Amino acid sequence: MPDPDKLLTTVRRAAALSRATPGRRGRLGELVDAADVVVAGDLHGNMANFQRLLKFADLAAHPRRHLVLQELIHGAFRYTDGSDKSHQAVDVWAALKCQYPDRVHYLPGNHELSQWTNRAIGKGDLDLNASFLDGVRVAYGGKGDAIYAAYLDLFRALPVALRTANRVFFSHSLPSAAAMPGFDAAKLLDAAHLDADLKPGGLVYMMVWGRDVSAANAAEYLRRVDADWLVTGHVPCDTGFALPSERQLILDTLGSPAACALLPAEAPLTAAEFAASVRML
């Protein structure tokens, strides 16, 4: 376990670096000087898959490669008292952000949103928000509450979506067809979240909670965000990934099999190249 004082500094620095990442405009990040990008689906604290992903991405050997992670928290991995260990994935991401500040990115999912807004989210009888906080306190003792507060600030600092020069758009999910008329992509350029953005019907909420992956809904979302290809997570996939339409790829990096994607970030993509970007971990 990292030293709590050093970790607190790392998480706070990672939040500041996230806000200052080159290409960041409001809540949207444009990937700058990216030759290609490795993107994962939901990790939910699976540190074994995280390590496989880092080995595959090999950022040190690829100086223009970017790495996009999403939904790191609320997993099945527990301390002996039953509390959640998934904060460990956030710790590793924060260290990576400090090591590669321009090339490592974290997209919040509905679980990060629920944690930082204290909106109840559960699995069975388990309160996931409470279990996450308990895990932080178990790991870091008297520094736990300060580190937890730094995590919440980090979640708020993260971009809601990312986009490449060749028009690939990354977000945890997409608004439902019913919510789409109220989705204003221009608001992604606003500097800060409004409270209304984080509640049902709000911009951020609809981008992390929607599950309508129909071709028509994905096409409308892409039209609104001015992109051609969409990579999301959020939807569990028995095979580690799914292509619900030729323009949307869903990645699931939680269990086994687990998938990521390796996508060019500059040259125009064809549908065949987009589909062929999937890699199994």
C-alpha positions as CSV (number, residue, x, y, z in Angstrom):
1,M,0.0,0.0,0.0
2,P,1.4,3.4,-0.9
3,D,2.4,5.9,1.9
4,P,-0.7,7.9,2.7
5,D,1.0,11.3,2.6
6,K,2.7,10.6,-0.7
7,L,-0.6,9.2,-2.1
8,L,-2.5,12.3,-1.1
9,T,0.0,14.5,-3.0
10,T,-0.2,12.2,-6.0
11,V,-4.0,12.2,-6.2
12,R,-4.2,16.0,-5.8
13,R,-1.5,16.4,-8.5
14,A,-3.4,14.0,-10.8
15,A,-6.5,16.1,-10.4
16,A,-4.6,19.3,-11.3
17,L,-3.0,17.6,-14.3
18,S,-6.3,16.3,-15.5
19,R,-7.8,19.9,-15.5
20,A,-4.7,21.1,-17.3
21,T,-4.2,18.3,-19.8
22,P,-3.3,19.7,-23.3
23,G,-6.4,19.8,-25.5
24,R,-8.8,20.1,-22.6
25,R,-11.8,22.4,-23.3
26,G,-14.3,22.5,-20.5
27,R,-15.4,18.9,-19.9
28,L,-14.1,17.7,-23.3
29,G,-10.6,16.5,-24.0
30,E,-9.1,16.5,-27.5
31,L,-6.2,14.1,-27.7
32,V,-3.1,16.1,-28.6
33,D,-0.1,14.7,-30.5
34,A,-1.6,11.2,-30.4
35,A,-0.5,8.6,-33.0
36,D,-2.8,6.0,-31.5
37,V,-4.8,5.3,-28.4
38,V,-5.4,2.2,-26.3
39,V,-8.8,2.4,-24.6
40,A,-10.3,0.0,-22.0
41,G,-13.8,-0.6,-20.8
42,D,-15.1,-0.7,-17.3
43,L,-12.4,-2.0,-14.9
44,H,-14.1,-1.9,-11.5
45,G,-11.0,-2.5,-9.5
46,N,-9.7,-5.5,-11.4
47,M,-6.0,-4.9,-10.9
48,A,-5.0,-8.1,-12.8
49,N,-6.7,-6.8,-15.9
50,F,-5.3,-3.3,-15.2
51,Q,-1.7,-4.8,-15.2
52,R,-2.4,-6.7,-18.5
53,L,-3.6,-3.5,-20.0
54,L,-0.5,-1.5,-19.0
55,K,1.7,-4.3,-20.4
56,F,-0.2,-4.2,-23.7
57,A,-0.2,-0.4,-23.9
58,D,3.6,-0.2,-23.2
59,L,3.5,3.6,-23.0
60,A,7.3,3.9,-22.4
61,A,8.0,2.3,-25.8
62,H,5.3,4.3,-27.7
63,P,5.9,8.0,-26.9
64,R,2.8,9.1,-28.9
65,R,0.4,6.5,-27.6
66,H,-2.4,7.7,-25.3
67,L,-4.2,5.5,-22.8
68,V,-7.9,5.9,-21.9
69,L,-9.4,4.2,-18.8
70,Q,-12.9,4.3,-17.5
71,E,-15.0,3.4,-14.5
72,L,-12.3,2.2,-12.1
73,I,-14.3,1.9,-8.9
74,H,-16.9,-0.3,-7.2
75,G,-15.7,-3.8,-7.8
76,A,-15.9,-7.3,-6.3
77,F,-12.4,-7.3,-4.8
78,R,-12.6,-6.9,-1.0
79,Y,-10.5,-6.4,2.1
80,T,-11.0,-8.9,4.9
81,D,-13.7,-6.8,6.5
82,G,-15.7,-6.9,3.2
83,S,-14.9,-3.3,2.2
84,D,-14.1,-2.3,-1.4
85,K,-10.5,-2.4,-2.7
86,S,-11.2,-0.6,-6.0
87,H,-9.6,2.6,-4.8
88,Q,-6.3,0.9,-5.6
89,A,-7.1,1.3,-9.3
90,V,-7.5,5.0,-8.8
91,D,-4.2,5.1,-6.9
92,V,-2.4,3.5,-9.9
93,W,-4.1,5.7,-12.4
94,A,-3.1,8.8,-10.4
95,A,0.5,7.7,-10.4
96,L,0.3,7.1,-14.2
97,K,-1.2,10.5,-14.8
98,C,1.8,12.0,-12.9
99,Q,4.2,10.0,-15.0
100,Y,2.5,10.6,-18.4
101,P,0.5,13.7,-17.8
102,D,-0.4,14.4,-21.4
103,R,-1.2,10.8,-22.4
104,V,-3.1,9.1,-19.7
105,H,-6.8,9.8,-19.3
106,Y,-9.7,8.6,-17.1
107,L,-13.4,8.8,-18.1
108,P,-15.8,8.8,-15.2
109,G,-18.7,6.3,-15.3
110,N,-22.0,6.2,-13.5
111,H,-20.2,4.7,-10.5
112,E,-17.8,7.7,-10.1
113,L,-20.7,10.1,-10.6
114,S,-22.7,8.3,-7.9
115,Q,-19.7,8.3,-5.5
116,W,-18.9,12.0,-5.9
117,T,-22.5,13.2,-5.7
118,N,-23.4,10.7,-2.9
119,R,-26.3,9.4,-5.0
120,A,-27.1,5.9,-3.8
121,I,-25.9,3.0,-5.9
122,G,-26.0,-0.6,-4.8
123,K,-25.6,-4.2,-5.7
124,G,-28.0,-6.5,-3.9
125,D,-28.0,-5.3,-0.3
126,L,-24.5,-3.7,-0.6
127,D,-24.2,0.1,-0.5
128,L,-21.3,0.6,-3.0
129,N,-20.6,4.2,-2.0
130,A,-20.3,3.3,1.7
131,S,-18.2,0.2,0.9
132,F,-15.8,2.3,-1.2
133,L,-15.3,4.8,1.6
134,D,-14.9,2.0,4.1
135,G,-12.1,0.5,1.9
136,V,-10.3,3.8,1.8
137,R,-10.4,4.1,5.6
138,V,-9.2,0.5,6.0
139,A,-6.3,1.1,3.7
140,Y,-5.2,4.5,4.9
141,G,-6.4,4.8,8.5
142,G,-6.3,8.3,9.8
143,K,-5.5,9.8,6.4
144,G,-8.5,7.9,4.8
145,D,-10.9,10.8,4.9
146,A,-8.4,13.3,3.4
147,I,-7.6,10.8,0.6
148,Y,-11.3,10.2,0.0
149,A,-11.9,13.9,-0.3
150,A,-9.0,14.0,-2.9
151,Y,-10.7,11.2,-4.8
152,L,-13.9,13.1,-5.0
153,D,-12.1,16.2,-6.3
154,L,-10.3,14.0,-8.9
155,F,-13.7,12.6,-10.1
156,R,-15.0,16.1,-10.5
157,A,-11.8,17.1,-12.4
158,L,-12.0,14.3,-15.0
159,P,-13.2,15.0,-18.6
160,V,-16.6,13.6,-19.5
161,A,-15.6,12.8,-23.0
162,L,-12.5,12.6,-25.3
163,R,-12.1,12.9,-29.0
164,T,-9.3,12.1,-31.5
165,A,-8.2,14.1,-34.5
166,N,-9.7,11.3,-36.7
167,R,-13.1,11.8,-35.2
168,V,-13.3,8.9,-32.7
169,F,-15.4,9.9,-29.6
170,F,-15.0,8.3,-26.2
171,S,-17.6,8.5,-23.4
172,H,-18.7,6.1,-20.8
173,S,-22.2,5.8,-22.4
174,L,-24.6,7.9,-24.4
175,P,-28.0,9.5,-23.7
176,S,-31.1,7.4,-24.3
177,A,-33.2,8.2,-27.3
178,A,-35.8,9.7,-25.0
179,A,-33.2,12.0,-23.5
180,M,-31.3,12.8,-26.7
181,P,-33.5,15.9,-27.6
182,G,-32.3,17.5,-24.4
183,F,-28.6,16.7,-25.0
184,D,-26.6,19.9,-25.9
185,A,-23.1,18.9,-26.8
186,A,-22.0,22.5,-26.8
187,K,-22.3,22.4,-23.0
188,L,-19.3,20.1,-22.9
189,L,-17.2,23.1,-23.5
190,D,-18.5,24.8,-20.3
191,A,-15.7,25.1,-17.7
192,A,-17.5,23.5,-14.8
193,H,-20.3,21.2,-13.8
194,L,-23.6,22.7,-12.7
195,D,-25.5,20.8,-10.1
196,A,-28.2,20.2,-12.7
197,D,-25.7,18.5,-15.0
198,L,-25.1,15.7,-12.4
199,K,-28.8,14.9,-11.7
200,P,-31.2,12.7,-13.8
201,G,-31.8,14.5,-17.0
202,G,-28.5,16.5,-16.8
203,L,-25.7,16.5,-19.3
204,V,-23.2,14.4,-17.4
205,Y,-25.9,12.0,-15.9
206,M,-27.3,11.1,-19.4
207,M,-23.7,10.5,-20.8
208,V,-22.9,7.9,-18.1
209,W,-26.2,6.2,-17.5
210,G,-27.9,5.7,-20.9
211,R,-28.1,2.1,-22.4
212,D,-29.8,2.7,-25.8
213,V,-27.2,1.4,-28.2
214,S,-29.4,1.2,-31.2
215,A,-27.7,2.3,-34.5
216,A,-30.1,5.2,-34.9
217,N,-29.4,6.5,-31.4
218,A,-25.6,6.2,-31.7
219,A,-25.7,8.0,-35.1
220,E,-27.7,10.9,-33.6
221,Y,-25.3,11.1,-30.7
222,L,-22.3,11.2,-33.1
223,R,-24.0,13.9,-35.2
224,R,-24.4,16.0,-32.1
225,V,-20.8,15.6,-30.9
226,D,-19.4,16.0,-34.4
227,A,-17.7,12.6,-34.6
228,D,-17.8,9.5,-36.8
229,W,-17.0,6.6,-34.4
230,L,-18.1,6.0,-30.8
231,V,-16.3,3.9,-28.1
232,T,-18.2,3.3,-24.8
233,G,-18.3,1.0,-21.9
234,H,-21.2,0.6,-19.3
235,V,-22.9,-2.4,-21.0
236,P,-21.6,-5.8,-19.8
237,C,-20.4,-8.0,-22.7
238,D,-20.0,-11.8,-22.3
239,T,-17.2,-11.7,-25.0
240,G,-15.4,-8.6,-23.6
241,F,-16.8,-6.4,-26.4
242,A,-19.7,-5.7,-28.7
243,L,-20.4,-3.9,-31.9
244,P,-24.0,-3.0,-31.8
245,S,-23.6,-1.1,-35.0
246,E,-20.7,-0.4,-37.3
247,R,-20.1,3.0,-35.7
248,Q,-20.2,2.0,-32.0
249,L,-17.8,-0.3,-30.1
250,I,-18.6,-1.3,-26.5
251,L,-15.6,-2.5,-24.4
252,D,-15.8,-4.5,-21.2
253,T,-12.5,-4.9,-19.3
254,L,-13.9,-6.1,-16.0
255,G,-13.8,-9.9,-16.1
256,S,-12.7,-12.7,-18.4
257,P,-12.6,-12.4,-21.4
258,A,-11.6,-8.8,-21.2
259,A,-11.1,-6.5,-24.2
260,C,-9.5,-3.2,-25.1
261,A,-9.0,-1.4,-28.4
262,L,-6.0,0.0,-30.2
263,L,-7.1,2.7,-32.5
264,P,-5.2,5.1,-34.8
265,A,-5.7,8.7,-33.8
266,E,-4.8,10.6,-36.9
267,A,-5.6,8.7,-40.2
268,P,-9.2,8.4,-41.2
269,L,-10.9,5.1,-40.2
270,T,-13.0,2.7,-42.2
271,A,-15.7,0.5,-40.6
272,A,-13.5,-2.5,-41.1
273,E,-10.5,-0.9,-39.3
274,F,-12.8,0.3,-36.5
275,A,-14.1,-3.2,-35.9
276,A,-10.6,-4.7,-36.2
277,S,-9.3,-2.4,-33.4
278,V,-10.4,-4.8,-30.6
279,R,-7.7,-6.6,-28.7
280,M,-8.2,-9.3,-26.1
281,L,-6.2,-9.1,-22.8
